[in-house]
């Protein structure tokens, strides 16, 4: 066990998607936060549309606020501050509706929006989510049901079915994709072949996907209705460690699912007893964990430097709310990493040679012990003693 001092980045931009029944406690843009934005959304025939998401963002802030329309098609944002706003409304099967305007302190902006249906079904499919794509996969016989089950268990852990299924490869193309993915997904027992499960079913799965994916046409599911339309969503940007956030990040549904792998942000999230959100990050060179205070929008980075001077990566994250201690997996040496949020200090528990390397995912039991998967089993860490089992 070793206590490690850390880098602390200056508070920067922000993070995550949180849904609340009321607006955040902090003013979401400049001024006194007393401005009103409201209106009605209708279809091309003039009828009100329920469950349309309407989003607004100022040009000088790094978060987006979204609300839904009610049964009468009305939308109303919580009180917001002054600023130059971009606003857009989205519903699956419809083109995006946009407005740009200036909101003054204590001001009011009324704007009715009309949603135009999309004529091209291929554009509609770009708007759809993973569950809608997965539901469209045929399962009319035992073999199709078997392959659909295999796809769900093996191809949706790190990304959703929308990313997997939108490219319409033929059988040969799918075989190549599966082969490449199998070589990089644990458990890899044979470095030449990669994941044995994927290789064992590669031919069957490639044949199934090559047969069904070229004509796959998912359909939109129902929009939110009733009480589900009362939420307010605040979506926080994350500082990118010197790299810009991708231009195509999934904000506008007609552009398709986000392709932001090279600028991907934190991987997992855990909320402590104070409501702060902690993240793991397996991609940034300057962050091992990060914290968002959603009451103020303040973001803080923490990092342990590795042997090359970059931040040690982390994969899963979970914690103990009794002590607000954070645990992270995915360490290069197979250790379980602990972060003391009160002392703002990492504790690295080096595993003995007799213990298999801890995997990336983390859980914490009722006694405050951390658990992680390992080769042929699991490992647990008692943080009070530093003992692995």
TATATA-V709695 format. One line per field, one symbol per residue. phi: phi as a letter, one per 40 degrees, with the letter a starting at -180 (. if undefined). Layout:
phi=???
//
This chain:
phi=.acbcbcbccdbcabgbbbbcbccccccacgcgbcbbaibbbcccgccbcgccbbbaccbbbabbbbbccccgcbaccdbccicbbbabbacgbccbbababbcdgcabbacbbcbcccccccdcccccddcccccccacaccccccccccccbbbcbaccccccccbccdccccccccccccbbccbcbdcbgdcccccbdcccccccccbccbcbcbccccdagcccccbbbbccbcbfgbccdcbbgcccccgcdbcccbcbdcbbbbcccgcbbbbabbccbacaabbcccbgcbbbbabccccgccccabcaaabccbfcbbbbgcdcgcbbbbccccfacbbccccccbccccccbabcccgccbacadgiabbbcccbgccb
//
